[in-house]
Amino acid sequence: MEEIKEIINTIDELLETHNYSGIKNLLKDFEPADLSLVLEEFPKKIGTLFRLLPKDLAAECFVEMESDNQERLLSSFTDKELKEVMDEIYIDDTVDIIEEMPANVVKRILNNSDPETRKVINEILKYPDDSAGSLMTTEYVSLDADITVEDALKRIRRTGVDKETIYTCYVTKPDRTLLGYVTAKKLLLSSEDMIIADIMETSVIFVHTHEDKEVVAKEMSKYDLLALPVVDAEERLVGIITVDDAIDVIEEEATEDIEKMAAIIPSDKPYLNTNPFEIWKNRMPWLILLMLSATFTSQIITSFEEKLATCLVLNAFIPMIMGSGGNAGGQTSVTIIRGLALEEITMGDIFKILFKELRVSLLCGITLGAATFVKMMLIDRLLLGNLAVDVKIALVVSFTLLVTIIVAKLVGCMLPVLAKRLGFDPAVMASPFITTIVDVLSLLIYFGISTAFVLNI
Amino acid sequence: MEEIKEIINTIDELLETHNYSGIKNLLKDFEPADLSLVLEEFPKKIGTLFRLLPKDLAAECFVEMESDNQERLLSSFTDKELKEVMDEIYIDDTVDIIEEMPANVVKRILNNSDPETRKVINEILKYPDDSAGSLMTTEYVSLDADITVEDALKRIRRTGVDKETIYTCYVTKPDRTLLGYVTAKKLLLSSEDMIIADIMETSVIFVHTHEDKEVVAKEMSKYDLLALPVVDAEERLVGIITVDDAIDVIEEEATEDIEKMAAIIPSDKPYLNTNPFEIWKNRMPWLILLMLSATFTSQIITSFEEKLATCLVLNAFIPMIMGSGGNAGGQTSVTIIRGLALEEITMGDIFKILFKELRVSLLCGITLGAATFVKMMLIDRLLLGNLAVDVKIALVVSFTLLVTIIVAKLVGCMLPVLAKRLGFDPAVMASPFITTIVDVLSLLIYFGISTAFVLNI
């Protein structure tokens, strides 16, 4: 980061003195990911700087940019420049870019592609946004089963330069049915006269074009794959997904789950590029829903108003009880949600989970109850001099806390599993949702216990 | 999953009829990751089943197992069997296994390794648990700069079988100083008489042994690397980290952040394998801390007790105000925390963030305030017949909500950035922590506004 800031200052100086060859020299050894960050600091000069880059670096850097800068650059390109950049980049990246561009830019890109590429792009564009099909590239190495290792290596040498990976080669029938795969490692370590059919792996892990990209990422992570083949309904190979795209999906999916857990409607746009109105739209629905559901707590408090008035000290501990219940329930629900997402927990584990959480909640409830009792007697009564807090009140609050923690943790582990069973996303069953339910339950517990032990009406 | 259940049933039947060759045939084509799941369903027969596997599959399957099953198997192994398994697996996996085993098992593993391997294992074990050094493998391909492509390919053919990856080869001086790298793709696509020094990439991204593994994963994700070289203090190559390990780190780090955000002390043990006492230890500290901090809310409510008694209806809306404030603040803090973790947001963006959140919170506050006003008049007053809720009370609650949302969102965006600046992990500044602060602030706002407009003392 520090380094990038320095470079930006240097470029600023070089730009002022119109020392373009100096800039050219400075930029040529950069990693594309860093270069895009540098160029994006010069929105007005981005076209000038971009044209100073060697062709292949320019294309790689273009892929790494935010879509608004890509659009800005594309509209400044001549048709020739546009074609040069687009010819350099892999087809899955082209599709990613097209998906973010307005219609007129898309049209220009397609008009400047050769008919074959245009056809492929249009094919990929048809797949739903979250599917394996939309993630794949069609630039893979395919081999016939009956050729030798020597021929296979020759084929790789001839066609490999444009392929996104040559490290996993797919063995197909003439109709593109997938027969197996062979890694470049295997090819290099086998003797040259071996036949591909004899050295290929025939148990291939693959996905269908319509498979969810989250499943794609999970499979690649589980089986440590560098590439995953994608087949159509007739099980013919149509593309591959490479591990770098799977990593992006893993990060996106984690972000999405985190957002859902925080009562936000997920968006795949970076925060700083999202305008306040869009952020508002993603945050408002849950805020309104949770506000409305608090009608229950209001109603409960209102109906206990008269009783509460006779022992107002009880009132002071409502936020603590609700807060602790919400935190305890949130801890459990988030643990279960993440376990389900990583497939460390399955539906069959529900009784194991319940039994475990029962024991954990007993331990937590007893500890927290005891700590609260001590805290109320020492801090609230002795230190802060609130004499309305006596042993009876402290016992009622502590016991309420014990029961609330147990209930909160059981609710916290049941709801995500239940959501999953009903086909909802468990991630929405996180803290905010659990908190709202636990708020209601903890109030009922509190007033129930209070009525039994201290309120006499 | 369904498929695995079927296999388990079949194995059960085959075991009953002692049809071991049937089991052998059934298991031999499995993926190691699936096979480990299958074998772990037979804790008592795991040794028997394991011995039916072909050697290389057995070793790969062993790596995928949970540590308690690995320990069970290791103690059932003869020294010869142990050596056979350990010889098959990569050294970074050996180290991972050793880190989870009790001392006597570690001793047996080391005693059955050849001196060279033992030395390497001991070296790697010295690196801290979260460092690049502990994650790396020493099984990489290194090349001299002055050899030809032909010689390089020969070297790969000769030594490649035991290397974790051959797809990135590292060019080093005789003292192991890193000079550059060359990919297998480049080697295959270059003519055989080229000299490595002329085709290698000299701008290498590398990390030091002590670098945090989170940084390792970020670099690999950012630059789309299949392998990342690790160097010591003298910048000599000591190992490489492969992309499959980086993916594991990315998933672990996301889990860790999610746990921290839910007020849990992170643990890298899967939930189902963690005993209730350990879970209790990870969940208790924050529960106690947050409970204690609720002393502030109790105190505030206590000190307003008399005023509240004159207008008890206000009491009923405290949970809703606190809840909405907590949710609104949590939304913002979680967004910022994730943005910081993915480096989409940096410290320099603080004013941009503040301005954005100010606008978002105004939008959210006005919407939620208006919705609450309507809801109180329609639901609480008209539908539920709570006549104590009048226009004045509804206005006070709605206005409190507006101010609370603004304050909550500003606190929610400031605290994670502040935590980062002070060198703390921003992830702990998530919902539970923010909620506790917002609880206090929202009460002060509520009682302040109430005092000004409806309470007359």
Interface residues (C-beta under 8 A of the other chain):
Chain A: M1 D29 E31 A33 L153 I156 R157 G160 V161 I166 Y167 A184 K185 L188 L189 S203 I205 M220 S221 K222 Y223 D224 L226 V243 D244 A246 I247 D248 I250 E251 A254 T255 D257 I258 E259 M261 A262 A263 I264 P270 Y271 L272 P276 F277 I279 W280 R283 M284 W286 L287 I288 L290 M291 L292 A294 T295 T297 S298 Q299 I301 T302 E305 L308 A309 L312 V313 N315 A316 F317 I318 P319 M320 M322 G323 S324 G326 N327 A328 G330 Q331 V334 T335 I336 R338 G339 L342 E344 I345 T346 D349 K352 I353 K356 R359 V360 L363 C364 T367 L368 A371 T372 K375 I379 D380 L384 N386 A388 L401 I405 A430 S431 P432 T435 T436 D439 L443
Chain B: M1 D29 E31 A33 L153 I156 R157 G160 V161 I166 Y167 A184 K185 L188 L189 S203 I205 M220 S221 K222 Y223 D224 L226 V243 D244 A246 I247 D248 I250 E251 A254 T255 D257 I258 E259 M261 A262 A263 I264 P270 Y271 L272 P276 F277 I279 W280 R283 M284 W286 L287 I288 L290 M291 L292 A294 T295 T297 S298 Q299 I301 T302 E305 L308 A309 L312 V313 N315 A316 F317 I318 P319 M320 M322 G323 S324 G326 N327 A328 G330 Q331 V334 T335 I336 R338 G339 L342 E344 I345 T346 D349 K352 I353 K356 R359 V360 L363 C364 T367 L368 A371 T372 K375 I379 D380 L384 N386 A388 L401 I405 A430 S431 P432 T435 T436 D439 L443
